Amino acid sequence: MTGTLYVVGTGPGSAAQMTPETAEAVAQAQEFFGYFPYLDRLNLRPDQVRIASDNREELDRAQAALTRAAAGAKVCMVSGGDPGVFAMAAAVCEAIDKGPAEWKSVDLVVTPGVTAMLAVAARIGAPLGHDFCAISLSDNLKPWEVITKRLRLVAEAGLVIALYNPISKARPWQLGEAFEILRGVLPASVPVIFGRAAGRPDERIAVMPLGEADASRADMATCVIIGSPETRIVTREGKPDLVYTPRFYTGDNQ
Amino acid sequence: MTGTLYVVGTGPGSAAQMTPETAEAVAQAQEFFGYFPYLDRLNLRPDQVRIASDNREELDRAQAALTRAAAGAKVCMVSGGDPGVFAMAAAVCEAIDKGPAEWKSVDLVVTPGVTAMLAVAARIGAPLGHDFCAISLSDNLKPWEVITKRLRLVAEAGLVIALYNPISKARPWQLGEAFEILRGVLPASVPVIFGRAAGRPDERIAVMPLGEADASRADMATCVIIGSPETRIVTREGKPDLVYTPRFYTGDNQ
């Protein structure tokens, strides 16, 4: 008998931004795997089992969850945001790809969620209103020279850039170097948004021009969005600035 | 007295994929602006007013909604998916930017949602598991040469590419030409996902290699995801294939 593995995303953190589909998957599952702060976002019942871990060892965690699901359990793998964006869905697929044949028989259900860049964008206007990309700045996962090449190419392409995993204790200098690279391609006036914990009580959103962007404003809970030359700021008396990228490309600022 | 403009995203279509935050905004609002199929997704009360329109004239629609909100109404602008991704949030910000001063005083609340590429990705595995971009193929909004330049650069960068607005009656040849351009940069084996109406009853998901990708498989309700050279397919007996992009970049396939 084979079980089910739900791979869910909680959204940015607030229960109001988690879909009913994900809530229903959580209600159905018996065993929960995931980074402990994400498990803490769920109000689990006493009969539901938590197997919390730190935020490393993603493949081990996926293998442990698949082992339980292949044995017949209803298992839930929990990510923040969307499980398919720099999160656990890829680790689960990789484990299935490389694992024992019976893992391919597990019923796999991935439920999408609101990923961080969408939550940050909503709080500030519409910076992702035209073509954009999402790049993880973690050089644990790819060589730094691949990251810098990608940054140059997407900036040259005129895409708005959302940076995930911008900084950590083990990776203190990469975001500052990314800003330096982008200053070589983009105008200094391009708006940079530091969106921390969007939708949560400790939310903090700041905007500054790329020329003055200071990497120390970011932490692990921050998604950094760098505008394109088309991105505009709207000032409003008594209200926070809006940042948006127009639907129509004019090229006036290129 | 000024009112409120909620700019909401319904998600891909199923009520189970709309966030509680959006449902609450819908419950609060009195007047609803939007493309009529998106309004049809909401179960509006008899006291709630629908101002449905076709999918053009986004700026006119934004201006009409802001006029009502500035007069004190609680107004809701409805997009499918996420309102900030090729949808109405940018049109609303543009209208505020260029409109009368009183529109800057309207309380603007944007609620994020699950955008199409995330819903398609969840149905097939984790194709967006590493760096990716979202590009609108509509040359109503930018010159075709800007689009082709962007496609070449992001493919060269090794990003997975989600194409929004891939095809329409007025734009029948662009997707085929986009595939041709990408075949000049990427291996013919790269998986292409045609994700139509993900999460809705008429959902249809197909995968084929870039070398054989046929633009006629797409329609206006399709999000097309083109893998990177790293993207892999997992075959499973009796179950649909999984497509995922590994978390770790190896460069083996470049």
Interface residues (C-beta under 8 A of the other chain):
Chain A: G11 P12 S14 A15 A16 Q17 M18 T19 P20 E21 E24 E58 D82 P83 G84 V85 F86 A87 A89 A90 A91 V92 C93 E94 I96 D97 K104 S105 L108 V110 T111 P112 G113 V114 T115 L118 A119 A121 A122 R123 G125 A126 P127 L128 G129 H130 D131 F132 C133 A134 I135 S136 L141 K142 P143 V146 K149 R150 L153 V154 E156 A157 G158 L159 R232 V234 R236 E237 G238 K239 L242 Y244 T245 P246 R247 F248 Y249 G251
Chain B: G11 P12 S14 A15 A16 Q17 M18 T19 P20 E21 E24 E58 D82 P83 G84 V85 F86 A87 A89 A90 A91 V92 C93 E94 I96 D97 K104 S105 L108 V110 T111 P112 G113 V114 T115 L118 A119 A121 A122 R123 G125 A126 P127 L128 G129 H130 D131 F132 C133 A134 I135 S136 L141 K142 P143 V146 K149 R150 L153 V154 E156 A157 G158 L159 R232 V234 R236 E237 G238 K239 L242 Y244 T245 P246 R247 F248 Y249 G251
